[in-house]
Amino acid sequence: MQVVEQLLGSIKPYLDDVERRLRTALDDSGPETRDIALHLVEGGGKRIRPIMTLLSARVFGAEISRAVPVAVAAELIHMATLVHDDVIDEASTRRGRPTANTRWGNHSSVLAGDCLLARALVLLVDDGTPEIVRIMSDMILRMCDGEIQQKASLGRLDQTEEEYFRRIEKKTALFFAACCRSGALIQGAPARHAQALAEYGRNIGMAFQVVDDLLDVSGQAEVVGKPVANDLAAGVLTLPVLYVLRDETVRKRIAGMLNGGTFTREAIEEILGLVRRDGAIEYSRNVAVEFARRAQEELLALPPGDGRDLLATVADELLERAY
């Protein structure tokens, strides 16, 4: 906790500004749109993407007010994807609160998500650079592609780890990379430093998603913040699950428990038991550690200083979640 406070303390005034701007992002919209947006902002979240944007900017100077609109845009994009995900998944709660689609219906929720996305792009055009607009737009394209790939892979027991890695890169890691690169560019960083930060962000994003997927099958609901095996119940095969499915005998047995491509409760319990005793947790942790190590290696190309040290600490703190 002390390390986290140190991390956030170095950028707290700017993070507070991000929060204020998120709350007023759609103030020029109609009352229902404002209500939905405020509901989403008040739903909380770790604000990881704004933090990564601000910390990357911090590498190139202590004064990072120019990075604040970019950080706000990143979180608005993230919020838009969450509200759309909740509609697609027919989710009724998120972080213990009713989802927007539960309170306002699918129609208004989807359009509110579109409003958030549009506002993010306006911010990037007004306060960013053409290059940053392109980076974020390309990332959104790839993220949506990754979601479509995930939908196509639901319940497919023959998918490979390589397919999994490509999917989480598009769904998660490229967003982290875009935030880090954009935070650097808005501060006027040279291209080679922006590229190093993008690679840092991509590897941190990969480690983040692997840890998140690991917690889905090994953690406790109150720690993870969602029901355990939530992804598995939805038919999403993550790295620890793919590890146990390497065994052909196991794969055939699980295939017999599928119900129209959906895992039965019996299949979920079987897989969870295998994950927790057959080395899948240790294997997935090692993969996350390797991604975090690669991220820290990329930092060596950056100017030494507090900013670089803080980003190195992010990698260390991320791995703590896996234990």
Residue, then its C-alpha position, 0 to 999 in steps of 0.5 A: m500500500q505504501v508503494v502504491e501511495q508513493l506512485l500516486g502521490s507523485i502524480k496526485p494533482y494531475l490524477d485529481d484533475v483527470e477525475r474532475r474532468l471525467r465527471t464533467a466530460l458530458d456536461d454539455s449533453g442531455p440530462e439522461t446522457r449526463d446521468i449515465a456518464l456520471h454513474l459510470v465515473e462514480g462506479g470507480g475503477k483503478r484508473i490504470r490507463p490514466i495512471m500509465t499515461l501520466l507516469s509515462a509523461r512524468v519520465f520527461g518532466a515533473e510538470i505534466s498538465r499537457a498529459v491530463p486531457v490524453a489521460v482523460a480520453a484514455e479513461l473515457i475510451h475504457m469506460a465506453t468499452l465497459v458499458h458496451d461489454d455490459v450490454i453484450d454480456e447482459a451484465s446486471t452489476r459491475r463492481g457491486r453496482p447496477t450496470a447502466n443497461t440495468r438502469w437505463g436499458n440497452h439502447s441508451s447505454v450503447l449510445a452513451g458509450d458512443c458519446l464517451l468514445a466521441r468525447a475522447l476523440v474530440l479531446l485528443v483532437d483538441d489537446g493532443t496531436p495527430e499522431i496521438v489521435r492515430i495511435m488511439s484510433d488504431m488501438i480502438l480498431r484492434m481492441c474491437d477486433g480482439e473482442i470479435q476474435q474472443k467471441a469466435s473462440l468461446g468454448r473452443l478447446d483446440q485453441t492455442e496459447e499463441e491465439y490467446f496471446r494475440r487476443i489479449e494483446k489486442k484486447t488489453a496490451l495495445f491499450f496500455a502501449a497506446c497510453c504509454r506512447s501517448g504520454a511520452l509524445i505529448q511531453g515531446a519525447p523523442a521517437r525512440h523513447a516513445q517506442a520504448l515506452a510503448e513496448y514497456g506498456r505492451n508487456i505490462g499489459m500482457a502481464f496484467q491480463v495474464v495475472d487477471d486471468l490467473l486470479d479468475v481461476s485461483g483467487q477469491a471473489e472479494v479479492v478479484g472483484k467479480p465471481v471466480a471462474n467468471d470468464l470460464a463460465a462465459g466460455v473464455l479460455t485463458l492461459p491457466v485453462l489452456y495449460v491443463l487442456r494440453d493433456e489430450t485425455v483431459r481435453k476429451r473428458i472436458a469436451g464431453m461436459l460441454n453443453g452447446g459450447t457452454f461449460t457445465r458447472e461440472a466442467i467448471e469445477e473439474i477445470l478449476g480442480l485441475v488448474r489448482r493442482d496440476g501446475a497451471i498457476e505456477y506456469s501462468r505466474n512465470v509467464a506474467v513474470e517474464f512479461a514484467r521482466r521484458a517491460q522493465e528491460e525496455l525502461l533501460a532505454l529511457p532517461p534515468g530519474d524518478g519517472r523511470d523508477l516509478l514505472a519500474t515499480v508498477a511492474d513489481e506491484l503488478l506481480e504482487r497481485a499474482y501471489 
